[in-house]
Amino acid sequence: MSIPERKNNRGRIQIMGDVLGLATSGIRKTHIMYRANLSYEQVHMYLSELIERGLLVQNATDEGVVYRTTERGREFLYFYTKIVDFLDIPPQAGLEMPYLSK
């Protein structure tokens, strides 16, 4: 029995990986929303969950609030990358994923 392929639908873990990957060098909420292709409600939900789990931090700067991936978040990305490589999953088109190296 084969598993049907999902087209253009990312799962929760993949979206978390996308957000953490975008936030490795610091990024604002609006940029996450547009670059990860998330709605306003989705970006709030994922940011809250990632912060609650200690994978992301929120820092106030002169330019506004910036989100950064924590060391724990980088560890998540390391294992996430290993799984993606193992399963040979192609990266989402249009997203820069510096944590995915092939």
Backbone bond lengths (Angstrom), bond angles and torsions (degrees), N, CA, C in turn:
res aa  C-N    CA-C-N  psi(-1)  N-CA   C-N-CA  omega(-1)  CA-C   N-CA-C  phi
1 M - - - 1.445 - - 1.527 108.51 -
2 S 1.308 117.13 125.74 1.458 120.09 -178.79 1.522 110.58 -99.53
3 I 1.308 114.03 152.20 1.460 121.01 179.24 1.524 107.62 -87.04
4 P 1.332 118.48 128.32 1.464 119.68 179.23 1.525 110.83 -64.81
5 E 1.320 116.02 141.66 1.464 120.24 179.66 1.514 110.13 -76.56
6 R 1.315 115.57 142.08 1.454 121.72 176.41 1.515 107.87 -98.17
7 K 1.285 117.27 127.53 1.458 121.50 -179.65 1.525 108.90 -103.55
8 N 1.314 116.14 122.58 1.463 123.83 175.03 1.527 114.36 61.56
9 N 1.303 118.37 13.48 1.456 120.73 176.31 1.517 108.48 -111.93
10 R 1.321 115.20 112.11 1.457 119.33 178.12 1.509 109.30 -88.43
11 G 1.301 115.09 146.42 1.452 120.39 175.20 1.519 110.43 -84.95
12 R 1.306 115.68 172.28 1.463 122.86 -178.00 1.526 112.18 -57.73
13 I 1.330 116.93 -45.26 1.460 121.27 -178.22 1.532 110.56 -65.73
14 Q 1.332 116.79 -39.87 1.462 120.36 179.05 1.529 110.64 -64.88
15 I 1.318 117.55 -40.95 1.465 120.31 178.17 1.521 109.79 -65.31
16 M 1.322 117.42 -40.67 1.464 120.01 176.89 1.525 110.21 -60.69
17 G 1.327 117.36 -42.56 1.459 121.38 176.61 1.518 111.84 -62.20
18 D 1.328 116.68 -40.83 1.462 120.84 178.82 1.530 111.12 -62.19
19 V 1.330 116.16 -46.58 1.468 120.73 -179.09 1.524 110.55 -64.41
20 L 1.321 117.30 -45.30 1.464 120.52 179.64 1.529 111.26 -64.64
21 G 1.316 116.65 -37.39 1.459 120.40 177.70 1.522 111.69 -64.57
22 L 1.316 116.29 -39.97 1.466 120.44 178.76 1.530 111.55 -68.50
23 A 1.322 116.92 -30.17 1.464 121.51 -174.25 1.524 113.75 -91.35
24 T 1.319 118.89 6.35 1.470 119.58 -176.65 1.521 112.58 -61.17
25 S 1.319 117.70 -33.65 1.468 119.23 179.74 1.524 111.80 -109.72
26 G 1.318 117.44 9.65 1.460 121.98 178.74 1.518 111.10 95.06
27 I 1.325 116.54 130.73 1.462 121.31 -177.00 1.524 108.98 -156.60
28 R 1.323 115.50 150.06 1.460 120.19 178.27 1.528 110.79 -87.16
29 K 1.343 115.13 159.10 1.461 121.85 -174.40 1.532 112.42 -56.99
30 T 1.316 117.61 -44.68 1.460 120.94 -179.01 1.525 111.31 -60.81
31 H 1.323 116.62 -40.04 1.465 120.66 179.91 1.530 110.48 -67.22
32 I 1.329 116.54 -38.02 1.470 119.93 176.12 1.522 109.03 -62.02
33 M 1.330 115.70 -46.11 1.450 120.99 -177.14 1.533 110.92 -57.15
34 Y 1.317 116.86 -48.09 1.468 120.06 -177.16 1.524 112.90 -75.59
35 R 1.323 117.11 -43.23 1.468 119.29 -176.28 1.521 112.71 -73.34
36 A 1.339 117.69 -28.29 1.462 120.91 177.67 1.531 111.39 -94.69
37 N 1.338 116.18 -0.26 1.465 122.22 178.63 1.530 111.69 56.09
38 L 1.347 114.65 54.95 1.462 121.51 -179.94 1.520 109.49 -117.03
39 S 1.319 116.54 151.41 1.454 121.14 174.23 1.534 108.80 -77.09
40 Y 1.328 115.65 169.04 1.462 121.60 178.64 1.531 110.43 -58.14
41 E 1.330 116.70 -44.81 1.465 121.18 -179.57 1.532 110.83 -65.61
42 Q 1.330 116.36 -42.19 1.463 120.17 -179.25 1.523 111.28 -64.12
43 V 1.333 116.91 -44.61 1.467 118.87 -177.85 1.523 110.15 -62.74
44 H 1.321 117.91 -39.11 1.464 120.46 177.31 1.522 111.39 -64.04
45 M 1.318 116.64 -43.52 1.456 120.89 -179.40 1.534 110.60 -62.36
46 Y 1.346 117.11 -48.38 1.465 120.35 -177.70 1.525 111.84 -68.63
47 L 1.321 118.33 -40.76 1.459 119.97 178.59 1.529 110.40 -62.44
48 S 1.313 116.85 -43.65 1.475 120.28 179.04 1.519 111.12 -60.96
49 E 1.318 116.34 -45.73 1.468 119.79 -178.76 1.524 111.48 -65.60
50 L 1.325 117.39 -42.40 1.466 120.46 -179.12 1.525 111.60 -66.49
51 I 1.323 116.85 -37.39 1.466 120.85 177.29 1.532 109.37 -67.77
52 E 1.329 116.23 -45.28 1.469 121.27 -179.95 1.525 111.51 -59.01
53 R 1.320 117.49 -36.00 1.465 122.21 -178.74 1.533 112.74 -85.80
54 G 1.331 117.08 0.00 1.458 120.78 177.23 1.528 113.69 76.63
55 L 1.328 116.69 20.38 1.460 120.79 -179.25 1.521 112.19 -95.50
56 L 1.329 116.37 -15.35 1.460 122.72 -176.17 1.522 108.61 -142.81
57 V 1.319 116.76 145.83 1.467 120.73 174.16 1.522 108.82 -122.55
58 Q 1.312 113.84 155.82 1.455 122.47 -179.61 1.520 107.38 -114.65
59 N 1.340 117.23 122.71 1.458 121.36 -179.22 1.525 109.99 -121.95
60 A 1.327 116.57 134.53 1.460 121.05 175.38 1.522 108.78 -86.54
61 T 1.321 116.52 129.32 1.458 122.47 177.78 1.522 108.48 -127.55
62 D 1.338 116.47 177.63 1.462 120.70 176.80 1.525 111.51 -62.80
63 E 1.334 116.64 -29.42 1.471 121.67 -179.25 1.525 112.58 -85.52
64 G 1.315 118.29 -7.15 1.455 121.92 -177.87 1.514 110.81 126.59
65 V 1.313 115.98 -162.61 1.461 121.47 -178.97 1.530 109.19 -85.17
66 V 1.332 114.94 129.78 1.460 121.71 179.77 1.522 108.28 -119.65
67 Y 1.320 115.97 138.32 1.459 122.40 178.77 1.517 109.09 -104.80
68 R 1.336 116.11 135.55 1.462 122.18 -179.83 1.519 110.33 -132.59
69 T 1.312 114.63 142.94 1.452 121.34 176.68 1.526 109.16 -73.20
70 T 1.326 116.74 132.41 1.464 121.58 178.44 1.529 109.62 -82.33
71 E 1.319 115.40 175.55 1.467 119.89 175.74 1.528 110.12 -61.41
72 R 1.318 116.05 -39.90 1.474 120.26 176.17 1.532 110.76 -62.93
73 G 1.330 116.92 -37.82 1.457 121.49 176.63 1.517 111.84 -65.85
74 R 1.334 117.08 -37.08 1.474 120.94 176.81 1.523 110.61 -66.85
75 E 1.328 115.73 -33.62 1.464 119.78 176.06 1.537 109.71 -66.16
76 F 1.336 116.38 -42.41 1.463 121.00 174.90 1.526 109.65 -56.35
77 L 1.336 117.71 -46.89 1.467 121.70 -179.61 1.524 112.01 -62.13
78 Y 1.315 116.32 -36.69 1.459 120.34 178.55 1.532 110.00 -60.58
79 F 1.329 116.21 -50.59 1.468 119.95 -178.99 1.530 111.35 -70.46
80 Y 1.315 116.95 -37.04 1.468 120.84 177.03 1.530 109.96 -60.16
81 T 1.329 116.87 -43.49 1.466 121.60 178.42 1.522 110.77 -61.66
82 K 1.326 116.60 -41.79 1.463 120.47 178.30 1.533 110.89 -59.95
83 I 1.312 117.59 -43.10 1.471 121.68 179.55 1.524 110.51 -65.99
84 V 1.340 116.42 -45.40 1.470 120.50 179.54 1.525 110.10 -60.86
85 D 1.328 117.07 -43.78 1.465 120.67 178.03 1.526 110.83 -63.80
86 F 1.313 116.35 -42.58 1.460 121.07 -178.63 1.531 110.94 -62.65
87 L 1.326 115.99 -42.13 1.462 120.85 -178.63 1.526 112.61 -85.55
88 D 1.338 117.11 -5.15 1.461 123.10 179.43 1.530 111.48 56.09
89 I 1.334 115.53 48.99 1.461 122.05 179.74 1.524 108.63 -87.90
90 P 1.345 118.46 125.59 1.463 119.65 179.03 1.525 110.81 -70.11
91 P 1.348 117.87 145.49 1.466 120.10 179.25 1.523 111.20 -67.15
92 Q 1.323 116.02 153.13 1.457 123.19 178.14 1.522 109.24 -64.21
93 A 1.300 117.99 128.00 1.462 122.35 179.88 1.523 109.86 -62.23
94 G 1.322 116.01 136.07 1.451 121.59 176.97 1.510 115.03 89.60
95 L 1.321 118.06 -11.97 1.459 120.52 179.06 1.517 109.47 -100.96
96 E 1.305 116.12 131.37 1.456 119.61 173.56 1.509 106.84 -81.33
97 M 1.314 116.81 124.26 1.461 120.10 -179.29 1.523 109.26 -124.73
98 P 1.329 117.16 80.58 1.456 119.67 -178.08 1.515 113.19 -63.08
99 Y 1.331 117.38 -19.82 1.465 120.22 -179.80 1.521 111.48 -82.78
100 L 1.329 117.89 -10.29 1.453 120.44 176.12 1.512 109.02 -100.08
101 S 1.307 116.27 108.62 1.459 119.38 179.76 1.508 109.25 -121.07
102 K 1.296 114.99 125.88 1.468 120.17 178.85 1.490 109.52 -114.54
